[in-house]
Amino acid sequence: MTDRPLTLMAVHAHPDDEATGTGGVLARYAAEGIRTVLVTCTDGACGDGPGGVKPGEAGHDPAAVAAMRRQELEASCEVLKVGHLEMLGYGDSGMMGWAANDAPGSFWTTPVDEAAARLADLMRQYRPDVVVTYDENGFYGHPDHIQANRITSRALELAGTAPKVYWTTAPHSMMARFGEVMRELGADWEEPGSEEPEMPEIGLPDEEISTWVDTTGFGGQKFDALAAHASQGENIFFLKMGKEKFTQLMGVETFVRVHDTTGAELPENDLFAGLR
Ligand SMILES: [Zn+2]
C-alpha cells in the first residue's frame, strides 16, 4: 500500500467536455474516495457568448466568453466534486477549418511537445493511476480534442505511463438511441435558425468497447454539471431531456482501454479494476 490516494486524471479540451464525456465517472469516483484531477486545455473562447451569440457575430467578445466559461467550469467541478482543476489556458481553436485554428496562442498551433511538457509536470505531481482522454480523432474531429489526445499520449511518454489509460467513446447502440431522442426533442425544437443536429459517424461497435462504467446513481450530478454550462447551445439539447430521461440515456459511460499494466479482464465495469 502507498500513502498516495488512487487518482483519476481526465484531460479535456474545453469547459463542458468534462461534464458530457466524463461527468458520471468524475462524480462516481470522487464519491468512492478516489482523488479526481481535471485538466482543461483551452479557455473555450470560441464558444457561445451570452444570449447565444456565436463566434464571429457582432457582440461576441472572446475574452468575456472565456471568463464566463471559466466560472461555469468551476461551478461544474463543484457539482462533480472534482478534487483538482488545472487549466492549461490555451486559446480555443474553434471547429476544424475556422480561422481560429491558426490564431496565435491557439491550442491547435501549440507544438505538441510544449503542451505535453506542461501536462507531464502535472502527471508527475499527481501520479494518476488512471488517465482518460479522447481517441486520435478527438471523438468527433474537433481540433482541440485531437490535440488533447496528442499531448496526453506524449505526456505519458515523458512522465512515465500511468497503469491504465483510456479513451472515451460511445457504443453505436447508444448513439442510435441518442439519435432517436434528439429527433423526438427536435420535433418541438423551434429556435429560429436552428438546424436538426447531425449525428456524424462516431463511436464504436459495442463489441469493441472494453469498459462500461455504470454511473446511473450520478446522473443527477452529471445533469447539474451540464446545466452549469447552459450558455453553450449544444448543451441545451441534453437539458431539454430532463433529468430522468438524461440519466436513462447517459447512465453508462464507456471507454476503450489503450494501456494497462494490471491484467484486469475485459470487458470490465470499473476504470480502477485491478488497482484496488
Ligand atoms: Zn470540446
Boltz pocket constraint, residues with backbone or C-beta under 6 A from the ligand:
constraints:
  - pocket:
      binder: B
      contacts: [[A, 13], [A, 14], [A, 17], [A, 142], [A, 145]]
      max_distance: 6.0
